[in-house]
């Protein structure tokens, strides 16, 4: 059985590279795949303080990259046509930004609720953050939603995309580093790509590319297929979790609930081992861009234990947002 699967995967990769266009697409997307799974230097625990960060990607570069990707992103993830919902998410996000003195420091943040079947939240460089309607629906209280938004702010604040792209650039892929890649991480080519991209000794990289590649192939149309730079390393996730926790609590949200959504991801991950289902397909985006782990959940629980401040669990506006989102679920 294993040989048969491998033959199919390798056949998919050979087919991709059998034409000039296919080879060009492969070379264009490779920097983001490398950046997504190549370990970043372990200089973390900086809580988003980027002094001494080694990257040649400037803030201006990040803004230009966002401008390049944004039109296509809006096609794939159209904003929900509800001014009240958009205003609610913007107010929630701005509360976190302003409570932590992040406005124009150095980014101008904006928040959009988008319509899709996927359960996820994601950020482009330079402060553009998206939350999907199904993710709002899956949360149980406003602090949980704030934790997700704060986590995405953490990715932006820590400049994770800049780090990964810079790493890819240093690994000789300069000419393609800002190119939009095709859908290469599907289940057909996941294992073959993992063997090419990852070091044989990097078991975590091999498992991630193979596992989440297979998920992407099952669900189809996922972020990781078109926007490879969104593949986050576990270390990135750990740092974004820390920043998200601190910024959300500073904005007045409950320390015991801001990590709730990431506990859900871990629970869904555990259940996925027993078979794919419709919910898991909807969660495939979140699983690939934000790989769950017990380590992440333990970190959030420990931070909550050490935090003395209490905060608001939920609000009437959140309940209204949950009511309104129902008619936009597809």
Buried (B, 14 or more C-beta within 10 A) or exposed (E): EEEEEEEBBBEBBEEBEEEEEBEEBBBBBBBBBBBBBBEBEEEEEBBBEEEEBEBEBEEEBBBBBBEBBEEEBEEBBEEBEBEEBBBBBBEBBBBBBEBBEBEEEBBEBBBBBBBBBBBBBBBBBBBBBBBBBBBBBBBBBBBBBBBBBBBBBBBBBBBBBBBBBBBBBEEEBEEBBBBBBBBBBBBBBBBBBBBBBBEEEBEEBBBBBBBBBBBBBBBEBBBBBBBBBBBBBBBBBBBBBBBBBBBBBBBBBBBBBBBBBBBBBBEBBEBBEEEBEEBBBBBBBBBBBBBBBEEBBEBBEEBBEEBEEEBBBBBEBBEEBBEBBEEBEE
